[in-house]
């Protein structure tokens, strides 16, 4: 008696939740990799702590390492010859520091500085390139993130040009909260330096939006933060 053959089922896999040393993985790119690519990449990764103000790379530096951000917040800055800088991007656990390597470049035009302490998985730049040739899913995810980062730059430029100060500050706070995955973000006025001075004071030195943009903890904190400009 012939038996009916079962239709083929789509193979599924369980995302890796920790590396070989027991460090929990929160980076969304790493969590999205299939087992074969995880097994190839993870032995090459080094778990590192990111301290506030630590500079991962300067403009023009040779990118010796790349970073899969695991927690915390990294600011991408465009630095001018006179030393002034403008924030053009934010990267958290959704992303990757070292995008020029994906396009075949060895240097970066921007500075990457840790804004909120956290952790990352570091990989040697020379090691990453040959791995990408054998890991199509990883290569595609990094290419997609590079495109998202470019879109973020254009959105920030438009926001800074067209929006009022309170709206720009709200955008910055919400982006920070999204990338840290928390409604409680440890920010200080020093860390918020990329925002214009008028975000904090009026001519009479009384507080302005700082009173409106407090960061709460609790279930409704995101809603309160989003409505801060109302």
C-alpha positions as CSV (number, residue, x, y, z in Angstrom):
1,X,0.0,0.0,0.0
2,X,1.5,3.3,-1.1
3,X,1.8,5.9,1.5
4,X,1.3,9.6,0.8
5,X,4.5,11.6,0.9
6,X,4.5,14.6,3.2
7,X,5.0,18.0,1.6
8,X,8.4,19.4,2.2
9,X,8.5,21.7,5.2
10,X,10.5,24.9,5.4
11,X,13.5,24.4,7.7
12,X,13.5,26.6,10.7
13,X,16.3,27.5,13.1
14,X,16.6,28.9,16.6
15,X,18.6,32.1,16.7
16,X,21.8,32.0,18.7
17,X,21.2,33.6,22.1
18,X,24.8,33.7,23.4
19,X,28.4,33.3,22.2
20,X,30.8,30.5,23.1
21,X,31.8,32.4,26.3
22,X,28.2,32.8,27.6
23,X,27.8,36.5,26.6
24,X,24.2,37.2,25.7
25,X,23.6,38.3,22.1
26,X,21.2,41.2,21.6
27,X,22.5,42.5,18.3
28,X,19.7,42.1,15.8
29,X,21.9,41.3,12.8
30,X,23.7,38.5,14.7
31,X,20.4,37.1,16.0
32,X,19.1,36.9,12.4
33,X,21.9,34.7,11.1
34,X,21.3,31.0,10.2
35,X,23.3,28.4,12.2
36,X,25.8,27.7,9.4
37,X,26.8,31.4,9.3
38,X,26.7,31.8,13.1
39,X,29.1,28.9,13.4
40,X,31.5,30.5,10.9
41,X,31.3,34.1,12.4
42,X,31.0,33.7,16.1
43,X,34.5,32.1,16.8
44,X,36.0,35.3,15.2
45,X,34.1,37.7,17.4
46,X,35.5,39.3,20.6
47,X,33.1,40.5,23.3
48,X,34.1,44.0,24.4
49,X,32.8,46.6,26.8
50,X,32.1,50.1,25.4
51,X,32.7,53.0,27.9
52,X,31.2,56.4,27.5
53,X,33.2,58.8,25.3
54,X,35.3,56.0,23.9
55,X,36.2,56.7,20.2
56,X,35.9,53.6,18.1
57,X,37.4,55.3,15.0
58,X,38.3,58.8,13.8
59,X,37.7,60.2,10.4
60,X,40.4,58.9,8.0
61,X,41.4,56.1,10.3
62,X,42.1,52.7,8.8
63,X,39.2,50.5,9.9
64,X,41.1,47.7,11.7
65,X,38.0,46.5,13.5
66,X,34.2,46.5,13.0
67,X,31.6,46.3,15.8
68,X,28.2,44.6,16.1
69,X,26.7,46.8,18.8
70,X,25.1,44.7,21.5
71,X,23.9,47.3,24.0
72,X,24.4,51.0,24.6
73,X,24.5,53.8,22.0
74,X,27.1,54.9,19.5
75,X,27.1,58.4,17.8
76,X,28.2,58.9,14.2
77,X,29.8,62.3,13.9
78,X,30.9,64.4,10.9
79,X,34.0,66.3,12.1
80,X,35.1,69.6,10.6
81,X,38.7,70.9,10.3
82,X,38.1,73.4,13.1
83,X,37.2,70.6,15.5
84,X,33.5,71.2,15.5
85,X,31.3,68.1,14.9
86,X,27.7,67.4,13.9
87,X,25.9,64.1,14.7
88,X,24.7,62.4,11.6
89,X,23.6,59.0,12.9
90,X,23.0,56.8,15.9
91,X,23.7,53.1,16.2
92,X,22.5,50.7,18.9
93,X,21.7,47.0,19.1
94,X,20.1,47.0,15.7
95,X,23.3,47.9,13.9
96,X,27.0,47.7,13.0
97,X,30.0,50.1,13.1
98,X,32.3,49.7,10.1
99,X,29.9,50.0,7.1
100,X,32.7,51.3,4.7
101,X,34.3,47.8,4.9
102,X,31.2,46.3,3.3
103,X,31.6,48.6,0.3
104,X,35.3,47.8,0.0
105,X,36.7,50.9,1.7
106,X,39.4,50.8,4.3
107,X,38.8,54.2,5.9
108,X,35.8,56.0,7.3
109,X,34.8,59.7,6.7
110,X,33.1,59.9,10.1
111,X,33.9,59.5,13.8
112,X,32.2,56.8,15.9
113,X,31.9,57.7,19.6
114,X,30.2,55.8,22.5
115,X,27.4,58.0,23.9
116,X,25.9,55.5,26.3
117,X,28.0,52.7,27.7
118,X,27.3,49.1,26.7
119,X,28.9,46.2,24.8
120,X,29.7,45.0,21.3
121,X,31.1,42.1,19.4
122,X,34.3,43.1,17.7
123,X,35.7,41.5,14.6
124,X,38.9,42.1,12.8
125,X,38.4,44.0,9.5
126,X,40.7,41.7,7.5
127,X,38.9,38.7,8.9
128,X,35.4,40.0,8.2
129,X,35.8,40.4,4.4
130,X,36.5,36.8,3.5
131,X,33.7,35.6,5.9
132,X,31.2,37.8,4.0
133,X,31.9,35.8,0.8
134,X,30.8,32.6,2.5
135,X,27.9,34.2,4.5
136,X,25.3,35.6,2.1
137,X,22.7,36.3,4.8
138,X,25.3,38.3,6.8
139,X,26.5,40.2,3.8
140,X,22.9,41.1,2.8
141,X,22.0,42.2,6.3
142,X,25.0,44.5,6.5
143,X,24.3,46.0,3.1
144,X,20.7,46.6,4.2
145,X,21.9,48.3,7.4
146,X,24.3,50.5,5.4
147,X,21.4,51.7,3.3
148,X,19.3,52.3,6.4
149,X,22.1,54.3,7.9
150,X,22.3,56.4,4.8
151,X,18.5,57.0,5.0
152,X,18.9,58.0,8.6
153,X,21.5,60.7,7.6
154,X,19.1,62.2,5.1
155,X,16.2,62.2,7.6
156,X,18.3,63.9,10.2
157,X,19.4,66.5,7.7
158,X,15.8,67.3,6.8
159,X,14.7,67.3,10.4
160,X,17.5,69.7,11.4
161,X,16.6,72.1,8.5
162,X,12.8,72.1,8.7
163,X,11.7,71.3,12.3
164,X,11.5,73.4,15.4
165,X,13.9,72.9,18.3
166,X,11.5,70.9,20.4
167,X,10.7,68.6,17.5
168,X,14.4,68.0,16.8
169,X,15.0,67.2,20.5
170,X,12.1,64.8,20.5
171,X,13.4,63.1,17.4
172,X,16.8,62.7,19.0
173,X,15.4,61.3,22.3
174,X,13.1,58.8,20.5
175,X,16.0,57.6,18.3
176,X,18.1,57.1,21.4
177,X,15.4,55.2,23.2
178,X,14.7,53.0,20.1
179,X,18.4,52.0,19.7
180,X,19.0,51.2,23.4
181,X,15.7,49.3,23.6
182,X,14.7,51.1,26.7
183,X,12.4,53.9,27.7
184,X,14.9,55.0,30.4
185,X,18.0,56.4,28.7
186,X,20.9,57.7,30.8
187,X,21.5,61.0,29.0
188,X,23.1,64.1,30.4
189,X,23.4,67.6,28.9
190,X,27.0,66.8,28.0
191,X,25.8,63.8,26.0
192,X,23.1,65.8,24.4
193,X,25.7,68.3,23.1
194,X,24.7,67.7,19.4
195,X,21.4,69.4,20.1
196,X,21.5,73.2,19.7
197,X,22.0,75.3,22.9
198,X,18.4,76.7,22.6
199,X,17.2,73.2,23.5
200,X,18.1,73.9,27.1
201,X,17.9,77.7,27.9
202,X,16.0,80.8,27.0
203,X,17.6,84.3,27.0
204,X,16.4,84.7,30.6
205,X,18.3,81.5,31.5
206,X,15.0,79.7,32.5
207,X,14.6,76.1,31.5
208,X,12.9,75.5,28.2
209,X,12.3,72.1,26.6
210,X,14.4,70.4,29.3
211,X,11.4,70.6,31.6
212,X,9.2,68.9,28.9
213,X,11.6,66.2,27.9
214,X,12.1,64.2,31.1
215,X,12.8,60.5,30.6
216,X,10.4,58.3,32.6
217,X,10.5,54.7,33.5
218,X,7.4,52.6,33.4
219,X,4.8,51.1,31.0
220,X,3.7,54.4,29.5
221,X,7.0,56.1,29.3
222,X,7.3,55.9,25.5
223,X,3.8,57.4,25.1
224,X,4.7,60.2,27.4
225,X,7.9,60.9,25.6
226,X,6.2,60.9,22.2
227,X,3.6,63.3,23.5
228,X,6.2,65.7,25.1
229,X,5.8,68.2,22.4
230,X,2.0,68.4,22.6
